[in-house]
Amino acid sequence: MIQLSTTLQRQYNRVKGAMFEVIVKVLLFKSGYKQLPSDPNYLRGDELRGRGAWHEIDAFGQFSYGIPFLFPIRLLCEAKYYGTDKVGLPQVRNFLGAYKDIQEVYYIENYGQSSEVLTKRYTDAAAVFSASGFTTPAQDYAYAQGIRLISYESNPVFWRIIPAMELCIDFIYLENASQNITDFKKWFTRLLEPRYPISDIYGSYYFRDDIRPFNNLKEAFSNIKTSYLASARGILPIHILSEMNIPWSIFTQTDQIPCEVYYFTETPNLFRLKVQDNNYEFYFSVPKEIVDKYRRRFDEESETDLDRSLRERDRMRSFKRELLASIDVPIIHEGIRRIISFKLDKSWLNEYMD
Protein backbone atom coordinates (compact mmCIF):
# COMPACT_ATOMS: atom_id res chain seq x y z
CA MET A 1 0.00 0.00 0.00
CA ILE A 2 1.38 3.43 -0.99
CA GLN A 3 1.98 5.76 1.96
CA LEU A 4 0.37 9.12 1.30
CA SER A 5 1.88 12.40 2.46
CA THR A 6 0.15 14.15 5.33
CA THR A 7 -1.34 16.77 3.02
CA LEU A 8 -2.51 14.22 0.48
CA GLN A 9 -3.95 11.99 3.21
CA ARG A 10 -5.90 14.95 4.60
CA GLN A 11 -7.26 15.73 1.12
CA TYR A 12 -8.10 12.07 0.54
CA ASN A 13 -10.01 11.79 3.83
CA ARG A 14 -11.90 15.01 3.19
CA VAL A 15 -13.00 13.97 -0.29
CA LYS A 16 -13.92 10.46 0.88
CA GLY A 17 -16.00 11.90 3.73
CA ALA A 18 -17.72 14.35 1.37
CA MET A 19 -18.68 11.55 -1.03
CA PHE A 20 -20.15 9.50 1.82
CA GLU A 21 -22.12 12.56 2.99
CA VAL A 22 -23.59 12.98 -0.49
CA ILE A 23 -24.58 9.31 -0.68
CA VAL A 24 -26.38 9.55 2.67
CA LYS A 25 -28.11 12.76 1.63
CA VAL A 26 -29.31 11.33 -1.70
CA LEU A 27 -30.63 8.22 0.07
CA LEU A 28 -32.36 10.53 2.56
CA PHE A 29 -34.18 12.32 -0.25
CA LYS A 30 -35.10 8.95 -1.77
CA SER A 31 -36.78 8.19 1.54
CA GLY A 32 -39.23 11.07 1.32
CA TYR A 33 -37.24 13.95 2.78
CA LYS A 34 -36.85 17.17 0.81
CA GLN A 35 -34.68 20.26 0.70
CA LEU A 36 -35.29 22.84 3.41
CA PRO A 37 -36.93 26.01 2.13
CA SER A 38 -34.52 28.81 1.37
CA ASP A 39 -33.89 31.12 4.32
CA PRO A 40 -30.70 33.23 4.18
CA ASN A 41 -31.04 34.13 7.85
CA TYR A 42 -30.87 30.52 9.01
CA LEU A 43 -29.58 28.42 6.09
CA ARG A 44 -26.29 29.07 4.29
CA GLY A 45 -25.25 26.29 1.93
CA ASP A 46 -24.53 23.29 4.15
CA GLU A 47 -24.57 25.43 7.28
CA LEU A 48 -27.44 26.00 9.70
CA ARG A 49 -27.50 28.87 12.13
CA GLY A 50 -27.27 28.07 15.81
CA ARG A 51 -27.80 30.31 18.78
CA GLY A 52 -24.06 30.80 19.17
CA ALA A 53 -22.54 29.90 15.80
CA TRP A 54 -23.13 28.60 12.30
CA HIS A 55 -22.75 24.82 12.03
CA GLU A 56 -21.89 22.72 8.99
CA ILE A 57 -24.28 19.77 8.91
CA ASP A 58 -23.44 16.81 6.68
CA ALA A 59 -27.01 16.09 5.57
CA PHE A 60 -30.38 17.51 6.48
CA GLY A 61 -33.89 17.56 5.14
CA GLN A 62 -37.53 18.19 5.95
CA PHE A 63 -39.92 15.26 6.20
CA SER A 64 -42.53 15.38 3.45
CA TYR A 65 -45.45 14.52 5.76
CA GLY A 66 -47.06 17.04 8.05
CA ILE A 67 -48.17 15.70 11.45
CA PRO A 68 -50.90 17.45 13.49
CA PHE A 69 -49.67 19.37 16.56
CA LEU A 70 -46.04 19.16 15.44
CA PHE A 71 -43.93 21.68 13.59
CA PRO A 72 -42.46 20.29 10.34
CA ILE A 73 -39.96 17.56 11.11
CA ARG A 74 -36.37 18.50 10.28
CA LEU A 75 -33.74 15.78 10.36
CA LEU A 76 -30.13 16.81 11.00
CA CYS A 77 -27.54 14.17 10.16
CA GLU A 78 -23.87 13.58 10.74
CA ALA A 79 -22.40 11.13 8.21
CA LYS A 80 -19.08 9.46 9.06
CA TYR A 81 -16.91 7.04 7.13
CA TYR A 82 -13.60 6.03 8.70
CA GLY A 83 -12.89 2.90 6.69
CA THR A 84 -13.24 -0.03 9.09
CA ASP A 85 -12.98 2.18 12.20
CA LYS A 86 -16.13 2.82 14.18
CA VAL A 87 -17.53 6.23 15.04
CA GLY A 88 -16.55 7.09 18.59
CA LEU A 89 -17.86 9.12 21.49
CA PRO A 90 -16.11 12.41 20.52
CA GLN A 91 -17.87 12.58 17.15
CA VAL A 92 -21.32 11.94 18.67
CA ARG A 93 -20.68 14.40 21.50
CA ASN A 94 -19.54 17.16 19.10
CA PHE A 95 -22.60 16.63 16.91
CA LEU A 96 -24.90 16.86 19.93
CA GLY A 97 -23.46 20.29 20.77
CA ALA A 98 -24.15 21.60 17.26
CA TYR A 99 -27.62 20.03 17.23
CA LYS A 100 -28.67 21.62 20.52
CA ASP A 101 -27.32 25.02 19.46
CA ILE A 102 -29.36 24.87 16.23
CA GLN A 103 -32.47 23.88 18.19
CA GLU A 104 -32.28 27.07 20.25
CA VAL A 105 -32.12 29.58 17.41
CA TYR A 106 -35.77 30.41 16.69
CA TYR A 107 -37.28 33.76 17.63
CA ILE A 108 -40.94 34.74 17.80
CA GLU A 109 -41.68 38.19 16.36
CA ASN A 110 -44.47 40.46 17.54
CA TYR A 111 -47.00 41.04 14.79
CA GLY A 112 -46.87 44.63 13.56
CA GLN A 113 -43.26 45.12 14.58
CA SER A 114 -41.75 42.97 11.85
CA SER A 115 -42.51 41.79 8.34
CA GLU A 116 -42.37 38.28 9.79
CA VAL A 117 -45.14 37.02 12.05
CA LEU A 118 -42.86 34.28 13.31
CA THR A 119 -39.68 32.60 12.27
CA LYS A 120 -39.93 29.15 10.72
CA ARG A 121 -39.89 26.54 13.47
CA TYR A 122 -39.22 22.81 13.31
CA THR A 123 -39.50 19.64 15.30
CA ASP A 124 -35.86 18.66 15.15
CA ALA A 125 -34.47 15.13 15.14
CA ALA A 126 -30.83 14.12 15.07
CA ALA A 127 -29.10 11.06 13.65
CA VAL A 128 -25.54 9.91 13.03
CA PHE A 129 -24.96 7.66 10.01
CA SER A 130 -21.88 5.44 9.99
CA ALA A 131 -20.55 3.11 7.32
CA SER A 132 -18.83 0.90 9.88
CA GLY A 133 -20.75 1.08 13.15
CA PHE A 134 -20.21 2.76 16.51
CA THR A 135 -18.13 2.15 19.61
CA THR A 136 -19.96 1.09 22.76
CA PRO A 137 -19.40 4.47 24.54
CA ALA A 138 -20.78 6.28 21.48
CA GLN A 139 -23.88 4.09 21.48
CA ASP A 140 -24.47 4.52 25.21
CA TYR A 141 -24.10 8.29 24.98
CA ALA A 142 -26.35 8.58 21.92
CA TYR A 143 -29.01 6.41 23.58
CA ALA A 144 -28.97 8.62 26.70
CA GLN A 145 -29.13 11.85 24.68
CA GLY A 146 -31.80 10.80 22.17
CA ILE A 147 -29.45 10.79 19.18
CA ARG A 148 -30.44 8.11 16.68
CA LEU A 149 -27.75 5.92 15.16
CA ILE A 150 -27.90 4.40 11.68
CA SER A 151 -25.16 1.90 10.87
CA TYR A 152 -24.45 0.23 7.53
CA GLU A 153 -21.91 -2.13 9.05
CA SER A 154 -21.95 -5.43 7.13
CA ASN A 155 -25.09 -4.40 5.23
CA PRO A 156 -24.63 -6.25 1.91
CA VAL A 157 -26.69 -3.71 -0.06
CA PHE A 158 -24.82 -0.65 1.13
CA TRP A 159 -21.38 -2.24 1.00
CA ARG A 160 -21.63 -2.77 -2.72
CA ILE A 161 -21.42 1.02 -3.01
CA ILE A 162 -18.40 1.62 -0.79
CA PRO A 163 -15.69 -0.19 -2.83
CA ALA A 164 -17.00 1.48 -6.00
CA MET A 165 -16.87 4.87 -4.28
CA GLU A 166 -13.29 4.33 -3.10
CA LEU A 167 -12.15 3.40 -6.62
CA CYS A 168 -13.53 6.71 -7.89
CA ILE A 169 -11.33 8.66 -5.48
CA ASP A 170 -8.24 7.56 -7.43
CA PHE A 171 -9.63 9.43 -10.45
CA ILE A 172 -10.46 12.71 -8.71
CA TYR A 173 -8.16 15.71 -8.45
CA LEU A 174 -7.98 15.68 -4.64
CA GLU A 175 -6.54 19.16 -4.31
CA ASN A 176 -9.25 20.72 -6.47
CA ALA A 177 -12.01 18.82 -4.69
CA SER A 178 -10.78 19.46 -1.14
CA GLN A 179 -10.29 23.19 -1.78
CA ASN A 180 -13.80 23.54 -3.22
CA ILE A 181 -15.60 20.93 -1.16
CA THR A 182 -19.08 22.50 -1.30
CA ASP A 183 -18.98 22.75 -5.09
CA PHE A 184 -17.46 19.26 -5.32
CA LYS A 185 -20.39 17.82 -3.35
CA LYS A 186 -22.82 19.49 -5.77
CA TRP A 187 -20.90 17.97 -8.68
CA PHE A 188 -20.91 14.52 -7.10
CA THR A 189 -24.64 14.80 -6.31
CA ARG A 190 -25.37 15.52 -9.98
CA LEU A 191 -23.22 12.57 -11.01
CA LEU A 192 -25.46 10.19 -9.00
CA GLU A 193 -28.65 11.44 -10.64
CA PRO A 194 -30.13 8.79 -12.97
CA ARG A 195 -30.58 11.25 -15.84
CA TYR A 196 -27.09 12.72 -15.61
CA PRO A 197 -25.01 11.56 -18.63
CA ILE A 198 -21.84 10.09 -17.16
CA SER A 199 -19.89 11.30 -20.19
CA ASP A 200 -20.50 14.88 -19.06
CA ILE A 201 -17.78 14.53 -16.43
CA TYR A 202 -15.12 14.72 -19.13
CA GLY A 203 -13.36 18.04 -18.81
CA SER A 204 -14.59 18.48 -15.25
CA TYR A 205 -12.40 20.41 -12.81
CA TYR A 206 -12.52 17.37 -10.47
CA PHE A 207 -12.27 14.40 -12.85
CA ARG A 208 -9.17 12.82 -14.35
CA ASP A 209 -8.25 9.83 -16.51
CA ASP A 210 -10.84 7.02 -16.34
CA ILE A 211 -14.62 7.09 -16.46
CA ARG A 212 -15.20 3.40 -15.68
CA PRO A 213 -15.08 3.62 -11.85
CA PHE A 214 -17.76 6.34 -11.97
CA ASN A 215 -19.91 4.18 -14.23
CA ASN A 216 -19.54 1.29 -11.77
CA LEU A 217 -20.47 3.50 -8.81
CA LYS A 218 -23.51 4.88 -10.57
CA GLU A 219 -24.64 1.37 -11.48
CA ALA A 220 -24.15 0.12 -7.91
CA PHE A 221 -26.07 3.10 -6.56
CA SER A 222 -28.92 2.66 -9.07
CA ASN A 223 -29.23 -0.98 -7.99
CA ILE A 224 -30.66 0.18 -4.66
CA LYS A 225 -34.37 -0.09 -5.40
CA THR A 226 -35.65 0.25 -1.83
CA SER A 227 -34.30 2.98 0.44
CA TYR A 228 -36.60 4.23 3.19
CA LEU A 229 -36.23 5.46 6.72
CA ALA A 230 -38.76 3.38 8.62
CA SER A 231 -39.94 3.06 12.21
CA ALA A 232 -39.85 -0.16 14.25
CA ARG A 233 -42.80 -0.18 16.67
CA GLY A 234 -42.85 3.62 16.51
CA ILE A 235 -39.72 3.62 18.67
CA LEU A 236 -36.63 2.84 16.66
CA PRO A 237 -35.74 4.51 13.32
CA ILE A 238 -34.12 2.12 10.87
CA HIS A 239 -32.93 2.47 7.28
CA ILE A 240 -34.24 -0.35 5.10
CA LEU A 241 -32.28 -1.17 1.94
CA SER A 242 -32.88 -3.65 -0.84
CA GLU A 243 -31.85 -4.29 -4.42
CA MET A 244 -35.45 -5.31 -5.09
CA ASN A 245 -38.48 -3.11 -5.66
CA ILE A 246 -41.27 -3.26 -3.12
CA PRO A 247 -43.84 -5.71 -4.57
CA TRP A 248 -46.74 -3.30 -4.77
CA SER A 249 -49.14 -5.96 -6.01
CA ILE A 250 -49.37 -7.43 -2.51
CA PHE A 251 -50.42 -4.05 -1.11
CA THR A 252 -53.43 -3.48 -3.38
CA GLN A 253 -55.98 -4.59 -0.75
CA THR A 254 -54.08 -3.92 2.45
CA ASP A 255 -51.36 -1.78 4.00
CA GLN A 256 -50.12 -4.61 6.24
CA ILE A 257 -48.41 -7.84 5.27
CA PRO A 258 -46.85 -10.63 7.39
CA CYS A 259 -43.12 -11.17 7.33
CA GLU A 260 -40.23 -13.05 8.86
CA VAL A 261 -37.21 -11.33 10.43
CA TYR A 262 -33.87 -13.10 10.55
CA TYR A 263 -30.89 -12.16 12.69
CA PHE A 264 -27.26 -12.60 11.62
CA THR A 265 -25.42 -14.00 14.63
CA GLU A 266 -22.04 -13.41 12.96
CA THR A 267 -22.82 -9.69 12.47
CA PRO A 268 -24.49 -8.63 15.73
CA ASN A 269 -26.58 -5.75 14.40
CA LEU A 270 -27.72 -6.93 10.96
CA PHE A 271 -31.24 -8.16 10.20
CA ARG A 272 -32.98 -9.46 7.08
CA LEU A 273 -36.72 -9.12 6.62
CA LYS A 274 -38.41 -11.53 4.22
CA VAL A 275 -41.98 -11.23 2.98
CA GLN A 276 -43.80 -14.54 3.21
CA ASP A 277 -44.81 -16.22 -0.07
CA ASN A 278 -42.74 -13.66 -1.93
CA ASN A 279 -39.04 -13.35 -2.74
CA TYR A 280 -38.88 -9.72 -1.56
CA GLU A 281 -36.45 -8.96 1.25
CA PHE A 282 -34.59 -6.01 2.70
CA TYR A 283 -31.77 -5.44 5.20
CA PHE A 284 -31.40 -3.10 8.15
CA SER A 285 -29.32 -2.76 11.27
CA VAL A 286 -30.02 -2.06 14.92
CA PRO A 287 -27.23 -0.69 17.13
CA LYS A 288 -25.67 -3.54 19.07
CA GLU A 289 -26.15 -1.84 22.43
CA ILE A 290 -29.90 -1.54 21.78
CA VAL A 291 -30.07 -5.27 21.07
CA ASP A 292 -28.01 -6.04 24.15
CA LYS A 293 -30.16 -3.87 26.42
CA TYR A 294 -33.22 -5.89 25.47
CA ARG A 295 -31.30 -9.13 25.91
CA ARG A 296 -30.18 -8.13 29.40
CA ARG A 297 -33.74 -7.23 30.28
CA PHE A 298 -34.83 -10.70 29.18
CA ASP A 299 -32.25 -12.22 31.55
CA GLU A 300 -33.56 -10.11 34.41
CA GLU A 301 -37.19 -11.03 33.75
CA SER A 302 -36.70 -14.69 32.88
CA GLU A 303 -36.86 -17.25 35.67
CA THR A 304 -36.13 -20.27 33.46
CA ASP A 305 -32.88 -22.19 33.68
CA LEU A 306 -32.08 -22.65 29.99
CA ASP A 307 -28.87 -23.82 28.39
CA ARG A 308 -26.91 -21.18 26.50
CA SER A 309 -28.24 -21.92 22.99
CA LEU A 310 -31.87 -21.89 24.12
CA ARG A 311 -31.35 -18.72 26.11
CA GLU A 312 -29.84 -16.96 23.09
CA ARG A 313 -32.76 -18.03 20.93
CA ASP A 314 -35.34 -16.83 23.45
CA ARG A 315 -33.49 -13.56 23.97
CA MET A 316 -33.71 -12.81 20.27
CA ARG A 317 -37.34 -13.91 20.09
CA SER A 318 -38.13 -11.50 22.91
CA PHE A 319 -36.27 -8.69 21.14
CA LYS A 320 -38.08 -9.28 17.86
CA ARG A 321 -41.44 -9.56 19.59
CA GLU A 322 -40.96 -6.30 21.49
CA LEU A 323 -39.16 -4.07 19.01
CA LEU A 324 -39.60 -5.55 15.53
CA ALA A 325 -43.25 -6.61 15.71
CA SER A 326 -44.15 -3.88 13.23
CA ILE A 327 -41.99 -1.92 10.78
CA ASP A 328 -43.87 1.06 9.38
CA VAL A 329 -42.71 2.76 6.20
CA PRO A 330 -44.04 6.21 5.17
CA ILE A 331 -43.97 6.15 1.40
CA ILE A 332 -45.23 7.85 -1.74
CA HIS A 333 -46.24 5.46 -4.50
CA GLU A 334 -47.67 6.69 -7.79
CA GLY A 335 -48.31 10.07 -6.21
CA ILE A 336 -50.27 8.63 -3.27
CA ARG A 337 -49.00 8.90 0.29
CA ARG A 338 -49.24 5.72 2.32
CA ILE A 339 -47.83 4.07 5.40
CA ILE A 340 -47.23 0.41 4.69
CA SER A 341 -46.47 -1.97 7.53
CA PHE A 342 -44.46 -5.18 7.71
CA LYS A 343 -45.93 -7.24 10.57
CA LEU A 344 -43.85 -9.92 12.23
CA ASP A 345 -45.59 -13.29 11.97
CA LYS A 346 -45.65 -14.41 15.61
CA SER A 347 -46.65 -17.97 14.75
CA TRP A 348 -43.54 -18.24 12.57
CA LEU A 349 -41.47 -16.65 15.35
CA ASN A 350 -42.62 -19.19 17.92
CA GLU A 351 -41.76 -22.09 15.62
CA TYR A 352 -38.48 -20.75 14.20
CA MET A 353 -35.64 -22.70 15.79
CA ASP A 354 -32.44 -20.85 14.77
N, C-alpha and C positions, 0 to 999 in steps of 0.2 A: 504493500500500500504506500502510495506517495505521500510524504509528509508535507503538508501545506505550511506556508509561512503564516505568521500570526495575523497579518493583515488579510491575506487571502482566506484564511480559516474564518475570520470574522465576517468577511463578505459572503462566504459560502453559507455560514449558519444563518445570516440575515435573510438571504434569498430563499433558502430552504424553508425557514420559518414563515416567510411571506407567502410562499406557494401553498403551504399547509393551511394558513389562514384563509386564503382564497377558496380552497377546496371546501373547508368547513362552511364558509359563508354561502357558497353556491348551493351546497346541500341543504343549508338552512332555508334558503329561498325556495328550493324544491319542496320543502316540507310545509309550505303555506305561509311563511313569513315574508314580509315585504320591506322595501326601503322606508326608512323614517322620512316623514315630510320635511322639506327644506326649512331650516330655521337658523339663520346666520348667528343669532344670539346664543344658541345652545348646541349647534352642530357645525363642525368645521372639518370637512373631509372625513377622516377616520377618528376624529377627536370629538368627545362629548364634554360639555362644560360641567365642572363640579363646583361645589361651593367655594373651594379654595384653589382650584387649578383646573386646567384642561387636561383630559386624560385620553390617551390613544387606546382605543378598544379594538381588539382584533376582528371581531364580527358582532354585528348587532342588527336587530330587525324588529318590526312590529307585527304581532300576531294578527292574521287576517280577520279573525272572528272577534266580534264585540260581545262582551259578557255583561249582563245587567249588574248594576251596582259596583262595577269595577271600571277604573280608567283603562284605556287601551293598554294591552300587555306589551311591554318592551323587554326583549331578551338581550342581555349584555353577555358577551362570550369572550373568554380567553382561550386561544388555541395554541397548544404547545406540542412541538415535535422535537424530541431530543434523541433521535435514533432509537436505541433499545433502552435508554435510560428513562426512568419514570419521573413524572412531575412530582416535585417535592413540596414540603410545607412552605418554604419562602415564596414560591410562585403563587400559591393559593392565598397566602396572607397578603401579599402585595395587591393582588387583584381585589380582595375584599375591601381594602382601603380605598381604592379607586371607585369601586361600586357604591360604597356608602357615601362617598363625597358627591357622586353624581346624583344619588337619590335625594340629597338635601338641597338641590339647587333651585327648585321652583319658587316662584313668588306670585302671590295673589294681588292683582291690581284693583284699586277702587274704581268703580264705573264712573265715568265723567272726568277722571283725572288722567286717563291714559287712553290711547287708541285701542289698547288691548283690554278686554274685560278680565281675562285671566290667562296666564301662561299655560301652554300645553302641559298637561300632567299625565303621568303614566303609572301603571302598576308594574314595577320593575321586578325582573327575575334575573338571576345570575347563574352562569354555568361555565365550567372549565372543560374543554375538550382536549383529550390527549390521545396521541397515536399509540402510546405504549404503556398506558396505565398510570397509577398513582402510588406513591409510598403510603405506608400505613399512617404515619403522622398527618400527611396531607388529607387522607380520607377522614380521619377522626375529626380534624379541624373543620373541614368542609361540612361534615354532617352536623357538627355543633352549631355552625354559623348559617346553615341553610343555603349553602352553595351547592348546586347540583354538579355532579361529575359524570361526564360521558367519556367512556374509554373505548377505543377501537382495538385494544390489545387482542391479538390472535383472531380478530374478526376476518374470516376468509374473503368476504366481499370487499372490505375496505383495503385489505393488505394486497390486493391486486393493483391498487392505484399507487401505493407508496414506491415500489421499485421502479415503476415507469416514471414517476415524478423525479426520483433521484437521478435517473439516466438523463433527463432533460437538463439538469443543472450543469452537466458537462458541456452543454451547447448554448449556454447563456453567458453573455459578457457580464461577469460578476460585478466588476467595478461600476459599470453603467447602471446595472439594476440596483445595487446597494446604495448608490448615491441619489437615485431617483425612485425610492422604494414605493411611494404612493402611486406614481405613474406606472411603475412596473406591475403593481398589483392590478391596476385597471387593464393593462395589456394582457396579463395572464388570465384575467376574468373573461375577456373577450375571446381568448383562444379556446376556452372550454365551452363556449356557446355552440350548440349543435349547428347553427347556420353559418358559423364563421368559417370561411374557406382557409384551411390550414396553409395553403400556399401563400396567403397574404403576409405571413411572417417573414418572407424573404425581404431583405433590405431593412428589417427592423433594427432599431437602435440596441435591442437586447439579444437578438438572435445571431448565432454564428454556426456555420458549417453544415449541420445535418438535420433534416426535417423529420427523419424516421422516429426518433424518440418522442417527439411531440405528437405524431400520428398515433403511436402506441398508447400514450397517455390519454389522448382524447377518446380512443376506442375503449380503453379500460374504464374511463369515467362514464362514457355513454352506456356501458353495460350495466350500470346500476339502474335498475328499472323501478325499484321501490326504495324510497328514502323519505321517511317521515319521523318526526318527533312525536312519540306516543306517550300515553300515561298508563302505568300499571296500577290498577285499583285506585286511580285518582291520587296516588301518593308519590310514585316514583317515575320521573321522566326517563324514557329510554329512546334510543335512536335505532329504529328498525331498518335493516338494509337487506336487499335481495337483488339478485340478477334476474329475477322473474317478475313479470307484471302481476299485480293483484288480479285474481280471477273474478272479474266483476259479475260474471254470469251467476255465481253462487250468492250474490247479494241482491238479486232482483226482487226477491220477496221478503227479505229480512235484512236487518243491520247487524245480526249476531250469528256467528257460526262457531261450532265446536272445534277445538284444536288440541294438539298434544305439545307439550313443552319438554324438551330434552336438555339435560345439563352435561357439559363437558368436564369430566372430573380432572382431566389432564390440563385444562385451562380454567382456573377456578372462578372465572367471572363470565364465561361465554355460554349463551343459551341458543338453542335452535327451536323455533316454533314451526310445526307442521300442521297444515290443514288436513283434517280427516277426509278420506275418499278423494283426495286431490293431491297433485304433486307440488303444490305451492308451499314454499317455506321461506322464512327469513331469519336473520341472526340479529342478536342484540347482546349487550353486556350489562351486568349489574356490578357495581363496585364490590370488591371482595369483602370489605369490612361490613357492608350492608348484609351480605349473605351470612357472614359469620355472626353478626349480632342476632339474627333470627335463629341461627343454629344454637347459639349459646342459650337463648331463651327457651328453646325446645328442651335442652338438657336440664334447665332449672325446673321446667314444668312437668317433665316426664318422670314417672315413678317406676317405669319398667326397667328391668335389668336385661338389656339386649347385648348381644355380641357386637363387635365394632362395625361389621358390614351392615347388619340390620339397623343399627343406630344411625349410620350415615344415610341409609336409604330413607328412614323415617324423618330425619332432619330435613332432607331435601324435599320430601313430600309436604312437610309442614310449611316450608318456605314457599313452595309453589302455591299451595292452597291459600296461604295468607296474602301473598304479595303479587302473584302472577295469575290469580283466578280470572282476571279480566284485563285485557290490553285494549285500550280505546284509542282510536286513530282519527283525529279531525282531518277531513280530507275534502277536496273539491274534485268531483268527477263529472265530466261533461257539463261543466258550468253549474253544477248543483252541489251545495254544501251538505256534507253528511258527517256523522260520526259512526264509523263502523267498529265493531267490537269482536275481538277474538276471545272466546270463552273457553277456559280450561275444562276439558272433559274430566269430571271427578271420578266417574266410573273407570275410565282408562287409568287415571292416576292411582287409584286404589289397587289395580291389578298389575300395574307396570312394576317389574321386578328389579330393574337395573338402577 
